[in-house]
Amino acid sequence: MITPWNWPLNQIALKVAPAIAAGNTMVLKPSEECPGNAAIFAEVMDAAGVPAGVFNLVQGDGAGVGAAISAHKDIDMVSFTGSTRAGVLVAKAAADTVKRVHQELGGKSPNLVLPGADLAKVLPGTVTGILANTGQSCIAPTRVLVQAGQEAEAVGIIKGIFEGAAVGDPLSEGAHLGPVVNKAQHDKIQGLIQSAIDEGATLETGGTGLPGGVNRGYYIKPTVFSGVTPDMRIAREETFGPVATVIAYDTLEDGIRIANDTEYGLSSVISGDVEEAAKVAPRLRAGMVNINTWGSNPGSPFGGYKQSGNGREGGLFGLKDFMEVKAVSGLPG
């Protein structure tokens, strides 16, 4: 099991729980960006009486420990959560031993706002998913697709939500955004924001540089762009920061086409009338479709299509993905 830094303990539990329920032994390599929570988890497993050798923790980076796990002949399956780039390397390293590879990778989730939707009613519950965890969520619905006639109203609502999002010290209690994980991630987000400006998107709020009230640290201004077109970098690359991009469409068919026009297919959101959303949901090429909310129900199978990976975590499907099927024939009746 190789887990990421953005929802670290959540991703560990999503793998360990079904694996141990299915009777597996396991080796966990958490992200080197956040090793401490995994060490505490290992202590909890020991205190709970898990037999020695069932749960094993190994710390290290992806290039060293992750690559060794992926290539090791005595490991039957690798369950990886992380970037698509790293997922490809895991799959290649695993290929020589023909082991199963279970991947939950990147995303570029659309929020398809249905024509005529009550924007003041539906947008707050979905747009806030872009701000959750300082935007560091693979299912963040960053591409907000709105019919052209409602674009200005949508921008006003989203802008108000983002300008009301406070930024502050993560060690202080309260509802505010902390910094992103490290300098590399900070610089990547800053570069994508600048690319949107350079490519002609309209900066509604936020932008590059530090937010007001902080003078150091890897903080990102909650940022909203309008006038974004599907070919811009900001509309195609995973941002992993508190940045919303509003894209206008003409007809619902056009909106569905833009929603699916991505190499990813992890999650998607539909904002608007529930009955109309139910008709659209089967047409979205994503492993999860959330109506008027940005996160799936607990226990739902979590995973995606295309370059967002394969396999599922959570619920019955997640349990089955940590099991092998065996057919036994010829037993007495």
C-alpha positions in Angstrom: 0.0 0.0 0.0 1.4 3.4 -1.0 -0.6 6.4 0.3 -0.5 10.1 -0.4 0.0 13.2 1.7 -3.2 15.1 1.1 -5.7 13.0 3.1 -3.1 10.7 4.7 -4.9 8.9 7.5 -8.1 8.6 5.5 -6.3 6.9 2.6 -4.5 4.6 4.9 -7.7 3.5 6.5 -9.4 3.0 3.1 -6.8 0.5 2.2 -6.0 -1.3 5.5 -9.7 -1.9 6.5 -10.7 -3.9 3.5 -7.3 -5.6 3.2 -7.4 -6.9 6.8 -11.1 -7.8 6.5 -10.3 -9.9 3.4 -7.5 -11.8 5.3 -4.4 -10.2 3.8 -1.1 -9.3 5.2 0.1 -5.9 4.1 3.0 -3.5 3.9 2.2 0.2 4.1 4.5 2.9 2.8 3.0 6.3 3.6 4.0 9.6 2.0 7.4 10.9 3.1 5.7 14.3 3.4 3.7 13.1 6.4 5.1 10.0 8.1 4.0 10.7 11.7 0.3 9.8 11.4 1.2 6.3 9.9 3.6 5.6 12.8 0.8 6.4 15.3 -1.6 4.2 13.2 0.9 1.3 13.5 0.9 1.8 17.3 -2.9 1.6 17.3 -2.8 -1.6 15.2 -0.4 -3.2 17.7 -2.4 -2.1 20.7 -5.6 -3.5 19.1 -3.9 -6.9 19.0 -3.3 -7.3 15.3 -0.9 -10.3 15.0 2.8 -9.6 14.3 3.4 -9.6 10.5 -0.1 -8.9 9.4 0.4 -5.1 9.3 3.8 -3.8 8.4 5.0 -0.2 8.1 8.0 0.9 6.0 8.9 4.6 5.8 10.7 6.1 2.8 10.3 7.9 -0.5 8.7 6.7 -3.7 11.9 6.4 -5.8 13.4 4.1 -3.2 10.9 2.2 -1.1 7.9 2.7 -3.4 9.8 1.3 -6.4 11.1 -1.6 -4.4 7.5 -2.5 -3.2 6.2 -2.3 -6.8 8.8 -4.6 -8.2 9.1 -7.1 -5.3 8.3 -10.7 -6.4 6.6 -11.6 -3.1 4.0 -8.8 -3.2 0.8 -9.9 -5.0 -0.8 -6.5 -5.4 0.1 -2.8 -5.1 -2.6 -0.4 -4.0 -1.5 3.1 -4.9 -3.0 6.5 -4.3 -1.2 9.5 -5.8 -0.4 11.3 -9.0 -1.0 9.8 -12.4 2.7 10.3 -13.1 3.7 8.2 -10.1 1.0 5.7 -10.8 2.4 5.0 -14.3 5.8 4.3 -12.7 4.3 1.9 -10.2 2.5 0.0 -12.9 5.6 -0.2 -15.0 7.7 -1.5 -12.0 5.0 -4.0 -11.2 4.7 -5.3 -14.8 7.7 -7.7 -14.7 6.1 -9.7 -11.9 2.6 -9.5 -13.4 1.1 -8.3 -10.1 -2.2 -6.6 -9.7 -2.1 -2.8 -9.5 -4.9 -0.9 -7.9 -4.7 2.8 -8.5 -6.5 6.0 -7.5 -4.8 8.8 -9.3 -5.3 12.4 -10.4 -8.5 14.2 -11.3 -9.9 17.3 -12.9 -13.5 17.2 -11.8 -16.2 19.2 -13.5 -19.1 20.8 -11.7 -21.8 20.8 -14.4 -24.4 23.4 -13.5 -27.6 22.6 -15.3 -29.4 25.3 -17.3 -31.8 27.3 -15.3 -30.4 26.0 -11.9 -31.1 28.1 -8.8 -27.5 29.1 -8.4 -27.8 30.7 -5.0 -29.2 27.4 -3.8 -26.9 24.8 -5.4 -23.5 26.4 -5.8 -22.5 26.9 -2.1 -22.8 23.1 -1.5 -20.6 22.2 -4.4 -18.2 25.1 -4.9 -16.9 24.8 -1.3 -15.4 21.5 -2.4 -12.7 23.5 -4.2 -11.7 25.1 -0.9 -11.8 22.0 1.3 -8.3 20.9 2.5 -6.9 24.0 0.9 -7.9 22.6 -2.5 -5.7 19.6 -2.1 -8.4 17.0 -3.0 -8.3 14.8 -6.0 -12.1 15.1 -6.3 -12.2 18.9 -6.0 -14.8 20.2 -8.6 -12.6 22.9 -9.9 -14.1 23.2 -13.4 -17.4 25.0 -12.9 -19.4 24.7 -16.2 -22.3 27.2 -16.4 -24.6 28.1 -19.3 -23.5 31.3 -20.8 -26.6 33.2 -19.8 -26.0 32.5 -16.1 -22.2 32.9 -16.1 -22.2 36.4 -14.6 -24.5 35.4 -11.7 -22.4 32.3 -11.1 -19.2 34.2 -11.0 -20.7 36.7 -8.5 -21.7 33.9 -6.1 -18.4 32.0 -6.4 -16.4 35.1 -6.0 -18.4 35.9 -2.8 -17.7 32.5 -1.4 -14.0 32.6 -2.1 -13.5 36.2 -0.8 -15.2 35.1 2.4 -12.7 32.2 2.8 -10.2 33.2 5.5 -6.6 32.2 5.4 -4.6 31.6 8.5 -2.4 29.5 10.8 -3.4 25.8 10.6 -2.5 25.4 14.3 -5.2 28.0 15.2 -8.7 26.8 15.7 -11.4 28.0 13.3 -12.7 27.7 9.8 -9.8 28.9 7.6 -7.4 27.7 4.9 -3.9 26.8 5.8 -0.9 26.6 3.5 -0.4 23.9 0.9 1.9 21.0 1.6 5.4 22.2 0.3 7.2 24.6 -1.9 7.0 22.4 -5.0 3.2 22.4 -4.7 3.0 26.1 -4.0 5.1 27.0 -7.0 3.1 24.7 -9.2 -0.2 26.4 -8.3 1.3 29.8 -8.6 2.5 28.9 -12.1 -0.9 27.6 -13.1 -2.6 30.8 -11.9 -0.1 32.9 -13.9 -0.7 30.7 -16.9 -4.4 31.5 -16.8 -3.7 35.2 -16.7 -1.2 34.9 -19.6 -3.7 32.9 -21.6 -6.5 35.5 -21.3 -8.7 34.3 -18.5 -10.3 37.0 -16.4 -9.0 37.1 -12.8 -12.1 37.8 -10.6 -10.4 37.5 -7.2 -7.1 36.2 -5.8 -4.2 35.7 -8.0 -0.5 35.1 -7.5 1.4 36.1 -4.3 0.6 35.7 -0.7 -2.9 36.4 0.7 -3.4 39.4 3.0 -2.5 38.9 6.6 0.4 36.5 6.0 4.0 37.4 5.2 5.5 34.0 4.7 4.6 30.3 4.1 3.2 28.3 1.2 -0.2 30.0 1.3 -2.4 30.5 -1.8 -4.9 33.2 -2.4 -8.4 31.7 -2.9 -8.7 32.4 -6.6 -11.5 32.6 -9.1 -11.2 32.9 -12.9 -13.9 33.5 -15.5 -13.7 33.4 -19.2 -11.8 30.2 -19.0 -11.7 28.0 -22.2 -11.3 24.2 -22.2 -7.9 24.4 -23.9 -6.2 26.5 -21.2 -3.7 24.8 -18.9 -5.7 25.8 -15.8 -8.7 23.9 -17.3 -6.7 20.8 -18.1 -4.0 20.3 -15.4 -4.8 19.2 -11.9 -4.3 22.4 -9.8 -4.5 20.9 -6.2 -5.1 24.4 -4.8 -8.0 26.7 -3.9 -8.6 27.8 -7.5 -12.0 27.8 -9.3 -12.3 28.1 -13.1 -15.6 29.1 -14.6 -16.2 27.8 -18.1 -19.3 28.9 -20.1 -21.2 26.5 -22.3 -24.0 27.1 -24.8 -26.3 24.0 -24.6 -26.4 21.2 -22.1 -25.0 18.9 -24.8 -22.0 21.3 -25.1 -21.7 21.2 -21.3 -21.6 17.4 -21.1 -18.9 17.4 -23.9 -16.7 19.8 -22.0 -17.2 17.9 -18.7 -15.9 14.8 -20.4 -13.1 16.5 -22.3 -10.4 15.6 -19.9 -7.8 12.8 -19.6 -9.1 12.2 -16.1 -12.4 10.6 -14.9 -12.3 10.4 -11.1 -15.3 12.4 -9.9 -17.9 14.8 -11.2 -20.6 17.1 -9.8 -24.0 18.0 -11.2 -25.6 21.1 -9.7 -29.3 21.6 -10.3 -32.7 19.8 -10.5 -32.2 16.3 -9.1 -34.5 14.6 -11.7 -32.7 16.3 -14.6 -29.3 15.4 -13.0 -30.3 11.8 -12.9 -30.7 11.8 -16.6 -27.3 13.4 -17.2 -25.3 11.3 -14.6 -24.9 8.1 -16.9 -23.4 10.3 -19.6 -20.5 11.6 -17.5 -17.3 9.6 -17.9 -16.3 9.5 -14.2 -16.3 6.9 -11.5 -18.3 9.1 -9.2 -21.2 11.4 -9.9 -22.3 13.6 -7.0 -25.5 15.6 -7.3 -25.7 19.0 -5.4 -22.8 17.9 -3.2 -19.1 17.6 -3.9 -18.3 14.4 -1.9 -19.6 10.9 -2.3 -21.7 9.1 0.4 -19.6 7.1 2.9 -19.3 3.5 1.8 -19.6 4.4 -1.9 -17.0 2.8 -4.2 -14.3 5.4 -4.6 -12.3 5.4 -7.9 -12.3 6.5 -11.5 -12.0 6.0 -15.2 -9.3 6.8 -17.7 -6.1 8.2 -16.3 -7.7 8.5 -12.8 -6.9 4.9 -12.3 -8.6 1.5 -11.9 -10.1 -0.4 -9.0 -12.2 0.9 -6.1 -12.0 1.6 -2.4 -14.9 1.7 0.0 -18.0 -0.4 0.3 -18.5 -3.9 -1.2 -16.5 -3.1 -4.4 -13.6 -1.9 -2.3 -13.6 -5.1 -0.3 -13.7 -7.3 -3.4 -10.7 -5.5 -4.9 -8.6 -6.8 -2.1 -9.6 -10.4 -2.7 -8.9 -13.1 -5.4 -11.6 -15.2 -7.0 -11.2 -18.9 -7.0 -13.5 -21.4 -8.7 -13.6 -24.9 -7.2 -15.4 -27.6 -9.3 -16.0 -31.3 -8.7 -17.0 -31.2 -5.1 -19.5 -33.8 -3.9 -23.1 -32.6 -4.1 
